[in-house]
Amino acid sequence: MFDPRLRTLAVLLAAGMALAAGTTYSIVVGGQVMPDKAIVVNGKTYLPLSVLKELGIGYNLKGTTLTLGGSASANQTPGGANQRASLEGCLGETLFNGIWRFRATKLEPIVKDAGTPLETQGWGVTVELRSGAKAMVQPVFTGMRDGGIQVAFDDAQTLTADALDVQKLTFANLPPGGVLTHQLKFWYRYDTPKDQIKTPTKLLLEINPTGFENTIRASGASYTTPTPSLRVRLDCQK
C-alpha cells in the first residue's frame, strides 16, 4: 500500500532513458532531507528509487520490470491498522527512533476490582522509555498518541491502553537521558467471559510527528527514521 501523502509516486529509471529535466524539488521524508532530487518532466513529477526505501516500500527491479510492494527493509514492517509501518523488536529489545529509546520488558495478566461484580481482566505491559533529546520533552508533544498505544491479538483485535493511566507515560516530563518505567494497562470489558481472554502478540505504539515539528526541533533531537512508530512482539524475548 502506497503512502497516501504523496500525490504522485512515479519512479525515474535512468537506464535507456534520456529525459530533459525541468524543475527540481528537494525531497523531505520524515523530517529528513534526502540527497536525491525529484524532477518534473512534461508536467509529471518523478522520484528516485532511493526514496522508496525511506518510505518503507519494497521494490524489485528485474529486466525491464519494476515491481513495487515487496518486502520492506530490515526492522520495518509496512501494513494497515494493526500492521502500521514501525520499528519492530521483541520483549527486552531496545528500539530507538532518534528521540525515544523504548523497550517492553514484561507481559502479565492483571485484574481490577477483584472479587466484585465489576471484576475486570486485562493485560499489563511493563515498558521503559528513555529520552534521547537534548532538552526537557514530553512524549505527547513529539507525536505519541494516547489512543495509539494498543495491544493486538492474532485475530487482529486490539485493546487500547487505559485512557487515564497511559497519560503517566505520554505526559511525563523527561530531561535529557531521563527514563520512565511504567506498566501500561489494557482492559477487557468487565463482563468478558474468561474463555475469551486471549494473550496479545504485539504492543503497538503509534507516533505521528505531524504538527509537532517546532516542539521536536526545540528538543534538540529529531526522528532518524520515516517510521518512528514502535511495535514490540510479545511472543519473543531478547
GROMACS elastic network, one bead per residue, 0.5 to 0.9 nm:
[ bonds ]
;  ai    aj funct       b0    kb
    1     4     6  0.85912   500
    1    57     6  0.81089   500
    1    69     6  0.69082   500
    1    78     6  0.81273   500
    1    79     6  0.73188   500
    1    80     6  0.84299   500
    2     5     6  0.87770   500
    2     6     6  0.82753   500
    2     9     6  0.82087   500
    2    55     6  0.87689   500
    2    57     6  0.72860   500
    2    69     6  0.80419   500
    3     6     6  0.60117   500
    3     7     6  0.89372   500
    3     9     6  0.86819   500
    3    55     6  0.74781   500
    3    57     6  0.85521   500
    4     7     6  0.71278   500
    5     8     6  0.89748   500
    6     9     6  0.64299   500
    8    44     6  0.82864   500
    8    45     6  0.68125   500
    8    46     6  0.78593   500
    8    47     6  0.86737   500
    9    45     6  0.80188   500
    9    46     6  0.71467   500
    9    47     6  0.68170   500
   10    44     6  0.83671   500
   10    45     6  0.68601   500
   10    47     6  0.57907   500
   10    48     6  0.82573   500
   11    45     6  0.88721   500
   11    46     6  0.54953   500
   11    47     6  0.51118   500
   11    48     6  0.57063   500
   11    49     6  0.61141   500
   12    38     6  0.88176   500
   12    39     6  0.87239   500
   12    46     6  0.55025   500
   12    47     6  0.58547   500
   12    48     6  0.53742   500
   12    49     6  0.70103   500
   13    16     6  0.80004   500
   13    17     6  0.70654   500
   13    48     6  0.76917   500
   13    49     6  0.79888   500
   14    17     6  0.54926   500
   14    18     6  0.75270   500
   14    19     6  0.84781   500
   15    18     6  0.84761   500
   19    41     6  0.71858   500
   20    41     6  0.67584   500
   20    42     6  0.87924   500
   21    24     6  0.77369   500
   21    39     6  0.61819   500
   21    40     6  0.62466   500
   21    41     6  0.55370   500
   21    42     6  0.86419   500
   22    39     6  0.65680   500
   22    40     6  0.55020   500
   22    41     6  0.59631   500
   22    42     6  0.82187   500
   23    38     6  0.84166   500
   23    39     6  0.57526   500
   23    40     6  0.52952   500
   23    41     6  0.78167   500
   24    37     6  0.62485   500
   24    38     6  0.54817   500
   24    40     6  0.63037   500
   24    45     6  0.88384   500
   25    37     6  0.56323   500
   25    39     6  0.62351   500
   25    40     6  0.83083   500
   26    33     6  0.71690   500
   26    34     6  0.72294   500
   26    35     6  0.81888   500
   26    36     6  0.74311   500
   26    37     6  0.51801   500
   26    38     6  0.64082   500
   27    32     6  0.83065   500
   27    33     6  0.58513   500
   27    34     6  0.54324   500
   27    35     6  0.79181   500
   27    36     6  0.72412   500
   27    37     6  0.60791   500
   27    38     6  0.65951   500
   27    47     6  0.86073   500
   27    51     6  0.83487   500
   28    31     6  0.57925   500
   28    32     6  0.52635   500
   28    34     6  0.58674   500
   29    32     6  0.52468   500
   29    33     6  0.65086   500
   29    34     6  0.70355   500
   29    51     6  0.80667   500
   29    54     6  0.70461   500
   29    55     6  0.73656   500
   29   225     6  0.84754   500
   29   226     6  0.60143   500
   30    33     6  0.84765   500
   30    54     6  0.86002   500
   30    55     6  0.86384   500
   30   209     6  0.82998   500
   30   223     6  0.71763   500
   30   224     6  0.78060   500
   30   225     6  0.65288   500
   30   227     6  0.73823   500
   30   228     6  0.84730   500
   31   213     6  0.82923   500
   31   222     6  0.77125   500
   31   223     6  0.73215   500
   31   224     6  0.83174   500
   31   225     6  0.87397   500
   31   226     6  0.76651   500
   32   222     6  0.86676   500
   32   223     6  0.82001   500
   32   224     6  0.74226   500
   32   225     6  0.82266   500
   32   226     6  0.80423   500
   33    36     6  0.87688   500
   34    37     6  0.74371   500
   34    50     6  0.87446   500
   34    51     6  0.76172   500
   34    54     6  0.89629   500
   36    47     6  0.85718   500
   36    48     6  0.69641   500
   36    50     6  0.77121   500
   36    51     6  0.81726   500
   37    46     6  0.89670   500
   37    47     6  0.72476   500
   37    48     6  0.73091   500
   38    45     6  0.67091   500
   38    46     6  0.56036   500
   38    48     6  0.67692   500
   39    44     6  0.81744   500
   39    45     6  0.56653   500
   39    46     6  0.54161   500
   39    47     6  0.69624   500
   39    48     6  0.89105   500
   40    43     6  0.59006   500
   40    44     6  0.52874   500
   40    46     6  0.62303   500
   41    44     6  0.53099   500
   41    45     6  0.65201   500
   41    46     6  0.75695   500
   42    45     6  0.85141   500
   47    50     6  0.82808   500
   47    51     6  0.69437   500
   47    52     6  0.85989   500
   48    51     6  0.58949   500
   48    52     6  0.77709   500
   49    52     6  0.55174   500
   49    53     6  0.75610   500
   49    59     6  0.86462   500
   50    53     6  0.58700   500
   50    54     6  0.71598   500
   51    54     6  0.52068   500
   51    55     6  0.64023   500
   51    56     6  0.88701   500
   51    57     6  0.87448   500
   52    55     6  0.50847   500
   52    56     6  0.63393   500
   52    57     6  0.51440   500
   52    58     6  0.69266   500
   52    59     6  0.76784   500
   53    56     6  0.51139   500
   53    57     6  0.57176   500
   53    58     6  0.66117   500
   53    59     6  0.83157   500
   53    72     6  0.73978   500
   53    73     6  0.69351   500
   54    57     6  0.75849   500
   54    73     6  0.89199   500
   54   225     6  0.76216   500
   54   226     6  0.63302   500
   54   227     6  0.86040   500
   55    58     6  0.87627   500
   55    85     6  0.89919   500
   55   226     6  0.63897   500
   55   227     6  0.77590   500
   56    71     6  0.86592   500
   56    72     6  0.54267   500
   56    73     6  0.66743   500
   56    76     6  0.69215   500
   56    77     6  0.75677   500
   56    78     6  0.65354   500
   56    85     6  0.71921   500
   56   226     6  0.80054   500
   56   227     6  0.78029   500
   57    68     6  0.71056   500
   57    69     6  0.57909   500
   57    70     6  0.71322   500
   57    71     6  0.75369   500
   57    72     6  0.57940   500
   57    73     6  0.82313   500
   57    78     6  0.75899   500
   58    67     6  0.84635   500
   58    68     6  0.59613   500
   58    73     6  0.71883   500
   59    66     6  0.70085   500
   59    67     6  0.54426   500
   59    69     6  0.57745   500
   59    70     6  0.52066   500
   59    71     6  0.74679   500
   59    72     6  0.81801   500
   60    65     6  0.81577   500
   60    66     6  0.57812   500
   60    67     6  0.50761   500
   60    68     6  0.65521   500
   60    69     6  0.84817   500
   60    70     6  0.69384   500
   61    64     6  0.74345   500
   61    65     6  0.59434   500
   61    67     6  0.63691   500
   61    68     6  0.87665   500
   62    65     6  0.54219   500
   62    66     6  0.64371   500
   62    67     6  0.81558   500
   63    66     6  0.81115   500
   67    70     6  0.73804   500
   69    72     6  0.80238   500
   71    74     6  0.88138   500
   71    77     6  0.80792   500
   71    78     6  0.84536   500
   72    75     6  0.83346   500
   72    76     6  0.61990   500
   72    77     6  0.62355   500
   72    78     6  0.69332   500
   73    76     6  0.58573   500
   73    77     6  0.78773   500
   74    77     6  0.80795   500
   75    86     6  0.79668   500
   75    87     6  0.56246   500
   75    88     6  0.54784   500
   75    89     6  0.73634   500
   76    85     6  0.63141   500
   76    86     6  0.55055   500
   76    87     6  0.51324   500
   76    88     6  0.62330   500
   76   227     6  0.78366   500
   77    83     6  0.70015   500
   77    84     6  0.71848   500
   77    85     6  0.51490   500
   77    86     6  0.59682   500
   77    87     6  0.73289   500
   77    88     6  0.73693   500
   78    83     6  0.61972   500
   78    84     6  0.55449   500
   78    86     6  0.71302   500
   79    82     6  0.72983   500
   79    85     6  0.60077   500
   80    84     6  0.50463   500
   80    85     6  0.80309   500
   81    84     6  0.57022   500
   82   152     6  0.69388   500
   82   156     6  0.67494   500
   82   157     6  0.84553   500
   82   158     6  0.80166   500
   82   202     6  0.89900   500
   82   204     6  0.76659   500
   83    86     6  0.79848   500
   83   204     6  0.87681   500
   83   231     6  0.87155   500
   84   204     6  0.88082   500
   84   206     6  0.83431   500
   84   227     6  0.88221   500
   84   229     6  0.80150   500
   84   231     6  0.87874   500
   85   226     6  0.89965   500
   85   227     6  0.58496   500
   85   228     6  0.83871   500
   85   229     6  0.70847   500
   85   230     6  0.84458   500
   85   231     6  0.88269   500
   86   204     6  0.87115   500
   86   205     6  0.86720   500
   86   206     6  0.81929   500
   86   226     6  0.89392   500
   86   227     6  0.52316   500
   86   228     6  0.62072   500
   86   230     6  0.50134   500
   86   231     6  0.59724   500
   87    95     6  0.69226   500
   87    96     6  0.81356   500
   87    97     6  0.76635   500
   87   225     6  0.86960   500
   87   227     6  0.67587   500
   87   228     6  0.66373   500
   87   229     6  0.62748   500
   87   231     6  0.60135   500
   87   232     6  0.84038   500
   88    95     6  0.73144   500
   88   229     6  0.87982   500
   88   230     6  0.60240   500
   88   232     6  0.56436   500
   88   233     6  0.73150   500
   89    92     6  0.84123   500
   89    93     6  0.59053   500
   89    94     6  0.75013   500
   89    95     6  0.68594   500
   89   103     6  0.85078   500
   89   230     6  0.83395   500
   89   231     6  0.65892   500
   89   232     6  0.50454   500
   89   233     6  0.60736   500
   89   234     6  0.89838   500
   89   236     6  0.85781   500
   89   237     6  0.89320   500
   89   238     6  0.86741   500
   90    93     6  0.54016   500
   90    94     6  0.84432   500
   90   103     6  0.83814   500
   90   104     6  0.79025   500
   90   231     6  0.84615   500
   90   232     6  0.52469   500
   90   234     6  0.63071   500
   90   235     6  0.74457   500
   90   236     6  0.52583   500
   90   237     6  0.53334   500
   90   238     6  0.61501   500
   91    94     6  0.85279   500
   91   103     6  0.69654   500
   91   104     6  0.52936   500
   91   105     6  0.53916   500
   91   106     6  0.69787   500
   91   107     6  0.85398   500
   91   232     6  0.64587   500
   91   233     6  0.65153   500
   91   234     6  0.58382   500
   91   235     6  0.77414   500
   91   236     6  0.61140   500
   91   238     6  0.60715   500
   92   103     6  0.59542   500
   92   104     6  0.57733   500
   92   106     6  0.79513   500
   92   236     6  0.89441   500
   92   237     6  0.60399   500
   92   238     6  0.51907   500
   93   102     6  0.82568   500
   93   103     6  0.57233   500
   93   104     6  0.73291   500
   93   105     6  0.80882   500
   93   232     6  0.83965   500
   93   237     6  0.75955   500
   93   238     6  0.56697   500
   94   101     6  0.63203   500
   94   102     6  0.54921   500
   94   104     6  0.79861   500
   94   128     6  0.89768   500
   95   100     6  0.79130   500
   95   101     6  0.55816   500
   95   102     6  0.52123   500
   95   103     6  0.62321   500
   95   230     6  0.74396   500
   95   231     6  0.89055   500
   95   232     6  0.88735   500
   96    99     6  0.70903   500
   96   100     6  0.56443   500
   96   102     6  0.64282   500
   96   103     6  0.89714   500
   96   132     6  0.86453   500
   96   224     6  0.87897   500
   96   228     6  0.84384   500
   96   230     6  0.88263   500
   97   100     6  0.58563   500
   97   101     6  0.69944   500
   97   102     6  0.87595   500
   97   222     6  0.84652   500
   97   223     6  0.55858   500
   97   224     6  0.57871   500
   97   225     6  0.61167   500
   97   226     6  0.89902   500
   97   227     6  0.80972   500
   97   228     6  0.53442   500
   97   229     6  0.80095   500
   97   230     6  0.83689   500
   98   101     6  0.78646   500
   98   132     6  0.68024   500
   98   133     6  0.82717   500
   98   221     6  0.68741   500
   98   222     6  0.57122   500
   98   225     6  0.73493   500
   98   228     6  0.81467   500
   99   130     6  0.85935   500
   99   131     6  0.61885   500
   99   133     6  0.56180   500
   99   142     6  0.85532   500
   99   216     6  0.86747   500
   99   219     6  0.88079   500
   99   221     6  0.59787   500
   99   222     6  0.59940   500
   99   223     6  0.58676   500
   99   224     6  0.80865   500
   99   228     6  0.89645   500
  100   129     6  0.66756   500
  100   130     6  0.58300   500
  100   131     6  0.51158   500
  100   132     6  0.55879   500
  100   133     6  0.78154   500
  100   139     6  0.84678   500
  100   223     6  0.86276   500
  101   128     6  0.80282   500
  101   129     6  0.58589   500
  101   131     6  0.63970   500
  101   132     6  0.68321   500
  102   127     6  0.72702   500
  102   128     6  0.57025   500
  102   130     6  0.63770   500
  102   131     6  0.88424   500
  102   230     6  0.82045   500
  103   126     6  0.87134   500
  103   127     6  0.57006   500
  103   128     6  0.53536   500
  103   129     6  0.68194   500
  103   130     6  0.89876   500
  103   232     6  0.78614   500
  104   107     6  0.81510   500
  104   125     6  0.68050   500
  104   126     6  0.57867   500
  104   128     6  0.62687   500
  104   129     6  0.88380   500
  104   203     6  0.83907   500
  104   232     6  0.70671   500
  104   234     6  0.84774   500
  105   125     6  0.74333   500
  105   126     6  0.56268   500
  105   127     6  0.58474   500
  105   128     6  0.75415   500
  105   237     6  0.86858   500
  106   124     6  0.78913   500
  106   125     6  0.55746   500
  106   126     6  0.51063   500
  106   127     6  0.74408   500
  106   183     6  0.86799   500
  106   234     6  0.85177   500
  107   123     6  0.70197   500
  107   124     6  0.57868   500
  107   126     6  0.66567   500
  107   200     6  0.89153   500
  107   234     6  0.72415   500
  108   122     6  0.87127   500
  108   123     6  0.57746   500
  108   124     6  0.53268   500
  108   125     6  0.66410   500
  108   126     6  0.86057   500
  109   121     6  0.74265   500
  109   122     6  0.58788   500
  109   124     6  0.60779   500
  109   125     6  0.89035   500
  109   199     6  0.86148   500
  110   120     6  0.84941   500
  110   121     6  0.61489   500
  110   122     6  0.51353   500
  110   123     6  0.52716   500
  110   124     6  0.59925   500
  110   185     6  0.80711   500
  110   186     6  0.87526   500
  110   187     6  0.85519   500
  111   114     6  0.62016   500
  111   119     6  0.69622   500
  111   120     6  0.55958   500
  111   122     6  0.59990   500
  111   123     6  0.80789   500
  111   187     6  0.85049   500
  112   115     6  0.89465   500
  112   118     6  0.81478   500
  112   119     6  0.58085   500
  112   120     6  0.53437   500
  112   121     6  0.68648   500
  112   122     6  0.81585   500
  112   187     6  0.89190   500
  113   116     6  0.58105   500
  113   117     6  0.80545   500
  113   118     6  0.59951   500
  113   120     6  0.65395   500
  114   117     6  0.83865   500
  114   118     6  0.76656   500
  114   120     6  0.72208   500
  114   121     6  0.88963   500
  115   118     6  0.80916   500
  115   119     6  0.61749   500
  116   119     6  0.53100   500
  117   120     6  0.88710   500
  117   190     6  0.83897   500
  117   191     6  0.88282   500
  118   190     6  0.57321   500
  118   191     6  0.76923   500
  119   190     6  0.59527   500
  119   191     6  0.81066   500
  120   187     6  0.69544   500
  120   188     6  0.66256   500
  120   189     6  0.66627   500
  120   191     6  0.73507   500
  120   192     6  0.79570   500
  121   186     6  0.87543   500
  121   187     6  0.61340   500
  121   188     6  0.58449   500
  121   189     6  0.77671   500
  121   190     6  0.68868   500
  121   192     6  0.79210   500
  121   194     6  0.80471   500
  121   197     6  0.77126   500
  122   185     6  0.70922   500
  122   186     6  0.54045   500
  122   188     6  0.55895   500
  122   189     6  0.88163   500
  122   197     6  0.81048   500
  123   151     6  0.87134   500
  123   184     6  0.82538   500
  123   185     6  0.59702   500
  123   186     6  0.51965   500
  123   187     6  0.65463   500
  123   188     6  0.85880   500
  123   199     6  0.81891   500
  123   200     6  0.82353   500
  124   183     6  0.59042   500
  124   184     6  0.55435   500
  124   186     6  0.63305   500
  124   187     6  0.87621   500
  125   151     6  0.89751   500
  125   182     6  0.82182   500
  125   183     6  0.52887   500
  125   184     6  0.51240   500
  125   185     6  0.66350   500
  125   186     6  0.82657   500
  125   203     6  0.82365   500
  126   181     6  0.71067   500
  126   182     6  0.55981   500
  126   184     6  0.61085   500
  126   185     6  0.87874   500
  127   180     6  0.81326   500
  127   181     6  0.57080   500
  127   182     6  0.55354   500
  127   183     6  0.61101   500
  127   184     6  0.72268   500
  128   179     6  0.68792   500
  128   180     6  0.56933   500
  128   182     6  0.66200   500
  128   183     6  0.88520   500
  129   169     6  0.81792   500
  129   178     6  0.83168   500
  129   179     6  0.55313   500
  129   180     6  0.52547   500
  129   181     6  0.65221   500
  129   182     6  0.84445   500
  130   174     6  0.79026   500
  130   176     6  0.85243   500
  130   177     6  0.61480   500
  130   178     6  0.56021   500
  130   180     6  0.64617   500
  130   181     6  0.87928   500
  131   134     6  0.84009   500
  131   136     6  0.87478   500
  131   137     6  0.79051   500
  131   139     6  0.88977   500
  131   174     6  0.64487   500
  131   175     6  0.69963   500
  131   176     6  0.57835   500
  131   177     6  0.50110   500
  131   178     6  0.55041   500
  131   179     6  0.64593   500
  131   180     6  0.89353   500
  132   135     6  0.89948   500
  132   175     6  0.89876   500
  132   176     6  0.62312   500
  132   177     6  0.58514   500
  132   178     6  0.82414   500
  132   221     6  0.71530   500
  133   136     6  0.74336   500
  133   137     6  0.72978   500
  133   174     6  0.89376   500
  133   175     6  0.77628   500
  133   176     6  0.53928   500
  133   177     6  0.72902   500
  133   216     6  0.87003   500
  133   219     6  0.55047   500
  133   220     6  0.57610   500
  133   221     6  0.50129   500
  133   222     6  0.80287   500
  134   137     6  0.86634   500
  134   175     6  0.77095   500
  134   176     6  0.51056   500
  134   177     6  0.81162   500
  134   218     6  0.86893   500
  134   219     6  0.56897   500
  134   221     6  0.65135   500
  135   174     6  0.84167   500
  135   175     6  0.60449   500
  135   176     6  0.55779   500
  135   218     6  0.74580   500
  135   220     6  0.63907   500
  135   221     6  0.85836   500
  136   173     6  0.65222   500
  136   174     6  0.55315   500
  136   176     6  0.62594   500
  136   178     6  0.88582   500
  136   219     6  0.67575   500
  137   140     6  0.87634   500
  137   141     6  0.74148   500
  137   142     6  0.79987   500
  137   172     6  0.81293   500
  137   173     6  0.58032   500
  137   174     6  0.54989   500
  137   175     6  0.65424   500
  137   176     6  0.81241   500
  137   215     6  0.82806   500
  137   216     6  0.83520   500
  137   218     6  0.88778   500
  137   219     6  0.63122   500
  138   141     6  0.55966   500
  138   142     6  0.70172   500
  138   169     6  0.87192   500
  138   170     6  0.66414   500
  138   171     6  0.54595   500
  138   172     6  0.55357   500
  138   173     6  0.50273   500
  138   174     6  0.62631   500
  138   175     6  0.89823   500
  139   142     6  0.52468   500
  139   143     6  0.68292   500
  139   144     6  0.55413   500
  139   145     6  0.84363   500
  139   169     6  0.74950   500
  139   171     6  0.62297   500
  139   172     6  0.69669   500
  139   173     6  0.80427   500
  139   174     6  0.83775   500
  140   143     6  0.55231   500
  140   145     6  0.62376   500
  140   146     6  0.78703   500
  140   167     6  0.87205   500
  140   169     6  0.86835   500
  140   171     6  0.58855   500
  140   172     6  0.84770   500
  140   207     6  0.89331   500
  141   144     6  0.70409   500
  141   170     6  0.84910   500
  141   171     6  0.83473   500
  141   209     6  0.82641   500
  141   212     6  0.61248   500
  141   215     6  0.64528   500
  141   216     6  0.74607   500
  142   207     6  0.76141   500
  142   208     6  0.77544   500
  142   209     6  0.57217   500
  142   210     6  0.87561   500
  142   211     6  0.89174   500
  142   212     6  0.58264   500
  142   213     6  0.78499   500
  142   215     6  0.68304   500
  142   216     6  0.57578   500
  143   206     6  0.80947   500
  143   210     6  0.70196   500
  143   211     6  0.79727   500
  143   212     6  0.64363   500
  143   216     6  0.89242   500
  144   147     6  0.89917   500
  144   148     6  0.74813   500
  144   149     6  0.84205   500
  144   170     6  0.66350   500
  144   205     6  0.75295   500
  144   206     6  0.61489   500
  144   208     6  0.65239   500
  144   209     6  0.77276   500
  144   229     6  0.83765   500
  145   149     6  0.68510   500
  145   170     6  0.73612   500
  145   205     6  0.79163   500
  145   206     6  0.63139   500
  145   207     6  0.64260   500
  145   208     6  0.76880   500
  146   149     6  0.58258   500
  146   150     6  0.89804   500
  146   160     6  0.84742   500
  146   161     6  0.73807   500
  146   162     6  0.87564   500
  146   163     6  0.69200   500
  146   164     6  0.89950   500
  146   166     6  0.64009   500
  146   167     6  0.69291   500
  146   169     6  0.88557   500
  146   170     6  0.67158   500
  146   205     6  0.88139   500
  146   206     6  0.86091   500
  147   150     6  0.74857   500
  147   160     6  0.63789   500
  147   161     6  0.71357   500
  147   163     6  0.75519   500
  147   206     6  0.84089   500
  148   160     6  0.73701   500
  148   161     6  0.83383   500
  148   204     6  0.72220   500
  148   205     6  0.58412   500
  148   207     6  0.76278   500
  149   159     6  0.86897   500
  149   160     6  0.60193   500
  149   161     6  0.58007   500
  149   166     6  0.82548   500
  149   184     6  0.89290   500
  149   203     6  0.74912   500
  149   204     6  0.55430   500
  149   206     6  0.61966   500
  150   158     6  0.63114   500
  150   159     6  0.54543   500
  150   161     6  0.56487   500
  150   186     6  0.75869   500
  150   202     6  0.82949   500
  150   203     6  0.59053   500
  150   204     6  0.50996   500
  150   205     6  0.66586   500
  150   206     6  0.86218   500
  151   157     6  0.85446   500
  151   158     6  0.55304   500
  151   159     6  0.54092   500
  151   160     6  0.66492   500
  151   161     6  0.78263   500
  151   186     6  0.73882   500
  151   200     6  0.60392   500
  151   201     6  0.73585   500
  151   202     6  0.55330   500
  151   204     6  0.59221   500
  151   205     6  0.88221   500
  152   155     6  0.81886   500
  152   156     6  0.61784   500
  152   157     6  0.58075   500
  152   159     6  0.66509   500
  152   160     6  0.89294   500
  152   200     6  0.54845   500
  152   201     6  0.60412   500
  152   202     6  0.51210   500
  152   203     6  0.63967   500
  152   204     6  0.72828   500
  153   156     6  0.53464   500
  153   157     6  0.54627   500
  153   158     6  0.62460   500
  153   159     6  0.87070   500
  153   198     6  0.75268   500
  153   199     6  0.69782   500
  153   201     6  0.53169   500
  153   202     6  0.67856   500
  154   157     6  0.74052   500
  154   199     6  0.87758   500
  154   200     6  0.72597   500
  154   201     6  0.65127   500
  154   202     6  0.86617   500
  155   158     6  0.88458   500
  158   200     6  0.83390   500
  159   162     6  0.89962   500
  159   186     6  0.59280   500
  159   187     6  0.68667   500
  159   188     6  0.72686   500
  159   200     6  0.89907   500
  160   163     6  0.78974   500
  160   185     6  0.85436   500
  160   186     6  0.60467   500
  160   187     6  0.78108   500
  161   164     6  0.85808   500
  161   165     6  0.77065   500
  161   166     6  0.61246   500
  161   184     6  0.64634   500
  161   185     6  0.55603   500
  161   187     6  0.74887   500
  162   165     6  0.53830   500
  162   166     6  0.57925   500
  162   167     6  0.87516   500
  162   184     6  0.74900   500
  162   185     6  0.55995   500
  162   186     6  0.57719   500
  162   187     6  0.69835   500
  163   166     6  0.57319   500
  163   167     6  0.71352   500
  164   167     6  0.56693   500
  164   168     6  0.77686   500
  165   168     6  0.57991   500
  165   169     6  0.79218   500
  165   183     6  0.89620   500
  165   184     6  0.72634   500
  165   185     6  0.72725   500
  166   169     6  0.55050   500
  166   170     6  0.64749   500
  166   171     6  0.85361   500
  166   182     6  0.89882   500
  166   183     6  0.88351   500
  166   184     6  0.63115   500
  166   185     6  0.75999   500
  167   171     6  0.53096   500
  167   172     6  0.74806   500
  168   171     6  0.58589   500
  168   172     6  0.58259   500
  168   182     6  0.78700   500
  169   172     6  0.53479   500
  169   173     6  0.89996   500
  169   180     6  0.74906   500
  169   181     6  0.85347   500
  169   182     6  0.70880   500
  169   184     6  0.83627   500
  170   173     6  0.88130   500
  172   180     6  0.78940   500
  173   178     6  0.86716   500
  174   177     6  0.76840   500
  174   178     6  0.51127   500
  174   179     6  0.68499   500
  174   180     6  0.78392   500
  175   179     6  0.83014   500
  176   179     6  0.88739   500
  187   190     6  0.81188   500
  188   191     6  0.81043   500
  188   192     6  0.64810   500
  188   197     6  0.80006   500
  189   192     6  0.54644   500
  190   193     6  0.86953   500
  191   194     6  0.89317   500
  192   195     6  0.84122   500
  192   196     6  0.67507   500
  192   197     6  0.75313   500
  193   196     6  0.54978   500
  193   197     6  0.71486   500
  194   197     6  0.53355   500
  194   198     6  0.88254   500
  195   198     6  0.79122   500
  200   203     6  0.78290   500
  200   234     6  0.70189   500
  200   235     6  0.83236   500
  201   232     6  0.84553   500
  201   233     6  0.59134   500
  201   235     6  0.56387   500
  201   236     6  0.89923   500
  202   231     6  0.67142   500
  202   232     6  0.55187   500
  202   234     6  0.51529   500
  202   235     6  0.76236   500
  203   230     6  0.81630   500
  203   231     6  0.56401   500
  203   233     6  0.65117   500
  203   234     6  0.68215   500
  204   229     6  0.78708   500
  204   230     6  0.61346   500
  204   232     6  0.66514   500
  204   233     6  0.89197   500
  205   229     6  0.58268   500
  205   230     6  0.50417   500
  205   231     6  0.62090   500
  205   232     6  0.85036   500
  206   228     6  0.79503   500
  206   230     6  0.64425   500
  206   231     6  0.83933   500
  207   227     6  0.82771   500
  207   228     6  0.60188   500
  207   230     6  0.76285   500
  208   211     6  0.84548   500
  208   212     6  0.85887   500
  208   227     6  0.87814   500
  208   228     6  0.76599   500
  208   229     6  0.73961   500
  209   212     6  0.54256   500
  209   213     6  0.66365   500
  209   216     6  0.81071   500
  209   223     6  0.86795   500
  209   228     6  0.84490   500
  210   213     6  0.66141   500
  211   214     6  0.79482   500
  211   215     6  0.88734   500
  212   215     6  0.53753   500
  212   216     6  0.61295   500
  212   217     6  0.85724   500
  213   216     6  0.51606   500
  213   217     6  0.60507   500
  213   218     6  0.86052   500
  213   222     6  0.89962   500
  214   217     6  0.50510   500
  214   218     6  0.61513   500
  214   219     6  0.87045   500
  215   218     6  0.50893   500
  215   219     6  0.63790   500
  216   219     6  0.51411   500
  216   220     6  0.71119   500
  216   221     6  0.66020   500
  216   222     6  0.63459   500
  216   223     6  0.85969   500
  217   220     6  0.56067   500
  217   221     6  0.63782   500
  217   222     6  0.67397   500
  218   221     6  0.77888   500
  219   222     6  0.80327   500
  223   226     6  0.73837   500
  223   227     6  0.85816   500
  223   228     6  0.65638   500
  224   227     6  0.87041   500
  224   228     6  0.78177   500
  225   228     6  0.57838   500
  226   229     6  0.89966   500
  227   230     6  0.82197   500
  232   235     6  0.89154   500
  232   236     6  0.89254   500
  233   236     6  0.60891   500
  233   237     6  0.83361   500
  234   237     6  0.75398   500
